[in-house]
Amino acid sequence: HKGLDNRERESFFLIITSAVSGRPLSAQERARYAPDMLPAMSALARRHDLTHLLALGLKNNGLCGEQGKELDNEMFRAAFRCEQLEHELKKICGTLEKARIPFIPLKGSVLRRYYPEPWMRTSCDIDVFVREADLDRAMEALSENLSYRIGEISDHDVQIYTPNGQHIELHRNLIEDHRINQAAEVLAAVWDTAIPHSGWTYWLEMPDKLFYFYHIAHMAKHVDNGGCGIRPFLDIWVLTHRVPHDRDKREQLLADGGLSTFAKQAERLTEVWFGNAAHDEATRRLERYILYGGVYGTVDNRMSVRQAKSGGKLRYAWSRIWLPYETLKTHFPSLDGKPALLPLYELLRWGKLLFCGGVTRSVNELRINHSIGKERSEEAGRLFSELGLHEQSGNEDART
């Protein structure tokens, strides 16, 4: 992130860590901060949805200066967002329980309980997982009982909206086949190992080792797609330092899913940012990629990775013009088991692009692909080799 120098970055992460851990900064650590750092720190915090934690850390350590009221407002906004999401989550859980539909809340809905205060872990939506066989019933229950509006339905999830505009993702799978190493194979055991939430019958939860694996796999998916932001690394710190766990069981699942290397590198950067670990070349490379990418990643981050995996600009461009069978069948399920029809479905995809507004997006992607320099592509190749994510993903977005 070009807006912060090394001293500013170090101070930023010290303040965020202080906010979540509750440990006050030492006199030496407070002395590292200067008020003229705040604009650059605030810009980074906004980019990664951490403004409320920056505000809390500054306030708890007496570093507010003249911005005290503004920082209070940031925390109030985060708390209000959290209350809205928690209110809707309770309604969803009650509705699915009454309809006797097994379900598993995901991501922030679970992670919030491990933070000192739930509002410290912000989310932009509510993620809930149901069995594929129960998907239609779940959509019907939420639509009829809560007046939720059903939006786009994909092979991965269903977009749903509450009357007051809250966003819900109803997941039909945890991660797509062939997406991130062998993650899908490990996560296939979710329903066999899920345990009931206290006092509930159909509200289920993953055991710790599988929840941690899912968190790492979901991170890897977003890193592979351009970036995941700082927040998932802070989640790792919380899951490691604030949640009782069996490290060996977590590591065994990571090994089974081919994510040991990625997890190790992510955990190393976590300890650099929120612990006392020192940077090395690999963590600095990952830091540059993550800080640049923001919460949702960037297209040029993704393009640099795809070039490195495909073997150059031309090969990547060709791979986006003609998608491989494994990729295309995830977006056209009727193609599954019929590889001879691949050319027909390629034409169908291009027809959708032409008539559904995807051409501009595709042309822009190819333009960015052309603009990525060789040095950046090579750095992305080194990064993804270090992360153990060097294989080409099998589920590119068929819309672009």
N, C-alpha and C positions, 0 to 999 in steps of 0.2 A: 504494500500500500504506500504509494509515493508521498502521501500526506504526513507520514510519521517517520521520524528518524529513530535510531536504535534506543536512545534514552526515552523518547516518548512512548515507544512500544512497550518497553520494560515497565514504565510507570503505569501505562494503561492496564496491563495484565495484573500488576500488583493490586491496583484499585479494584478490579473486577473480582480477583481472588478474595480480597478482604471482604467485599460485599457478601459473597456466598459462604465463606468459611466463618465469618464473624470475628476473625482475628484482626485486631487493629494494626495498622502499619506502624513500624518502628520509626523512631525519630529520623533515622538515616533514610528510610524509605519515603517518608513524607517529604524530606528535603529534596528528593529527586523530582518532585512535581513542582511545576511553575504554572501560574495562571495562564500564561500565553500558550500553553500546550492545549488548553481546553478546546479551541475550535477544531484542531486536527483530531483530537480524541473523540469529540462529539460526532464528527463526520464518520469516523470508523465505527463508532457505536451504532449510529443510525443505519449504516450499511449492513450491520449484522444483528439488528434488533436487540441491542444490549444497552440502549440509552438509560433505561431504568436502573440497571446494575451499576453503570458508571455513576449515575446520580446518587445511588445509595452508598457506594464506596466513598465518594467525595464527602457526602454529608456525615457519614459515620466517623470520618477521620478529620473533620473540621477543616475541609478544603473547599468549602462552597464558595467563599468570597461573596460577590454581589449576585451570584446566580442562584441563591438559596431557594427562592420561590419558584423559579423555573424548574429547578431540579425536583422539588416536591411535586410539581405538576406531572413530570415524567413518570414518577412512581405511582401517582394516583391513576394516571391513564393505564399503566400496566395492570394495576390491581383491578380496575374496572373491566378491562378486557378479560382478565382471568375469571372474574365473577360471572360475566356473560357466558363464557364457555362452560364453566362448571354448572351453571343453571341449565343450559341446553343438554349437557352430558347427562345430568340426572334425569331429565325428561326422556332422553333416548334410552337410557338403561332401564327405566321403569316400563317404557313401552315394549321393548324387546323382551324383557322378563315376563310381562303379562301375556305376550304373544307366544311364549315358550320357544323362543328362538335363541339358541346358543350364540354368544357374541363375546368378543375380546376387544376392549379398548386398547389403543396403540399409542405409541410415541408420547407427546406431551401430556396427554390425559393420564398417563401412568407416571411419567418422570416428575411431574409437579409435586407428587407426594414425597419425593426424596429430597427436595430442596428445603431449606429452613422455613421458607414461606412459599406457598403455591404460586403466588404472583411473580416470584423471581424467575420462573421458567415460563416464558411467553410462548404462545402458539398462535398461528393465524387461522387454524381450523380444528375440527374434531375428527379424529380417525378411529373408525370402528371396523373390526373384521368379522365377517360371517362366512359360513360355509357357502360354497357355490350353490348347493341345492336349496339353501334358505334365502338366497338373494332376493328373489321376487317377493316372497312373503315379508321380508324385512322392509323392502321398499314400500310395499302396500301398507304395512303397519305404520310406518313413519309418515307416509302421505295422508292416510285417512285419519289417524288419531292426533297428529300434531300439525297437520296442514303444511307439511314440508313440500317444497317443489322439487321434483326430480329433474336433474339436468342431464349432462352428457353421460352416456354409459360406454365404458371402454372394457377391454379385456382384463384390465387391472382393478378398476374401481368404478364407482358411480358417484357423480357429483350431485350433491343435494344442498338445498338452501332453505333456511328457516324464514318465516315471515318477516323477521327483523333483520335479515341479511347475513346471518351467521352461515359459515361454510362448513359442510360436513363431507367427508370422503368415506363412503361405505366400500370397504375393500373386499374383493372376492378372492384375492391371493395376496400373500405377503411379499413375494418378489417373483418376477416373471422367470420362467424357465430359461436357462442358458444366459441369464443376465449378468450375474456376478459369480464367477467360478462355480462351486457346487452348492451355493447358498440355498437354492430351491429344494435340493434333496434333503438338507438338514431341516429346513423349516416345514417340510411335508409332515413331520411328526407332531405339529402343533396341537392338533385336536386330541391326539392320543395322550399327550402329557399335560394338557391344560388342567388347572385345578379351580374349583369354585371360589369366587370372591366371598369373603366372610358374610354369612347370612343370606347369600343369594344362591339360586339354583342354576340359572342360565348365564349369568355374568361370570365369565371364566377369565383366568389369568395364566400367562406363561410362567413356568418356573424360572428362577433367576438366570440359570445358564443359557436358556433359550432366549430370554428377553435380551440379555447382553449380546448374544450372537445376532439377533435381529437388529439391534441398534447398530452394530458394526457393519452388518450387511447393507442396511439402509444408508449408512454413511458412505460406504464404498460405492453404492449405486449413484449417489449424487456427486461424489468426487469424480467418478468416471464420466459424469454428464456435465462437468464444468465447475463444480465446487459445491461445498455444503455449508459454508459459514463457520464461525467460531463456536456457535452454541452447541453442536454435537460433541465437540471436544470438552466443553465444560460439563456436558452430561456424563462423559466418560469419567471425568474427575469426581463427580458426585457419585456415580455408580461404583467407583473404586474406593473412595474414601468415606462415604456415608452409608453404604449399603452392605450389610453382612453377606459374605459370599464365599463360595469354594472356588478358589482360583484355578485349581486343577481341572475341575469340571468345565469351567468356562473355556479353558485352553483346549480341552479335548474336542469340544464342539467346533471351535475355530479351526482346528486342524482338520476335522472331518469335512468342513465346508471350504477348505482351501483359503481361509482368510487369516491365518496366523501371521503372515508377513505384514498384511495391511494393518491388522490390529496392533502389532508391535510398533509400527511406525506411527500410527495415530496416537497410541499411548505415550510414545516418546515425546511427541510434540505437545501433548497434554501436560506432561511433567515439566517441559520447558516453560510453557505459558503460565501454568498454575502451581508449579512446584519449584524445586531448586535445581533442576537438571540444566546442563549447558547445551547450547546449540552445537550441531555439527552440520556438515554440508547437506546431508539428507533432510534434516529437520528444517533448515533454512529454505531448501527448495520447496518443501511442502508448505511452509509458512507463506512464501511468496504466492503460491498458487491459491491457497485458501483466502488470504487477505484480499487478493485482487478479485476473487470470484463473488464475494458477498454471500448472502443467505442462499440464493438460488443458483449461483454459478453464472458464468458469462458464456456467450456464444463463442468468443474467440478463445477462451480457455478450452472449451470443448473441441473446437476445430484443431487446436494445436495437438491435443491428445489423439484425435482421430487420424490426423496426418501421420503421427508417429506410429500408430498401430497399423495403419494401412500401407505404409512404406512410401509416403510422399503425397504431394498435392494432387497429382493426376490420378493416382490409384484411389485416393479418397473420393475425389469427384466422381470417378466411375462407380465406386461402391454406393454412392448416394443416388446415382441415376438408375442403377439396376441393383435392387436389394437382394441379398441371398435368401434362399428358401426358408431357413430357420427364422430369419427376421420377419419376413412377409407373412408367414403363417400365423404369427402371434397377433397380427392385426386383421387377418382374414382367416378366421378359424376354419372356414369351409375348404381352404387349401390343404389343410393337414391331411397327410396320407396320399396326396395327389401331386407329387413333384412334377409330373409331366405337364401340369397346367400352369406352371410358374410363369411362362411368357404371357399368358392370358391375364394373369393377376397383376403382372407388372404394368400392362396396359390399363387395367382397371384402376390401379393406383394413380397412374398419370392422368387418367380421366378425372378422378376425384380432385387432384391438384388443380387441374385446369378449370373445373366448374365449381369448386368449393373454396376458392380464394387462396390456394396454397402456393401459387406460382411466385408471387412477390417474395414470400418467405424463403422459398427454395433458391431463388436467384440471389437473394441477399446472403444466404448461407454459402453459396459457391463463391460469391465476391469476397467474403471474409476469409474463406479457405485460401483464396489466391493471395490475400494480403499477409498471411502469416509467414513470418521469416523463418529461415532454416534454423537459426540459432534457437528460437523459441520452440520449434518443433522437436529439436534434439533434446532440449532440456525436459520437455514433457515426456519424451521417450525414456530418459534416465529416471525421472520421477516415478513413472508407472512401472518400470522394472523394479525399482526399490520398494514399491508398494505391493508387488506381487499381482498387479492388475494389468499385465502386459498383453494378455490375449484380447483379441477383438471381441467386443460385446456382441451378443447374439440377438439383441432386441432394440435396435436403433428405432427412433421415431419414424414410422412409415409415412407420417404426414409431410416430411420435409426431404 
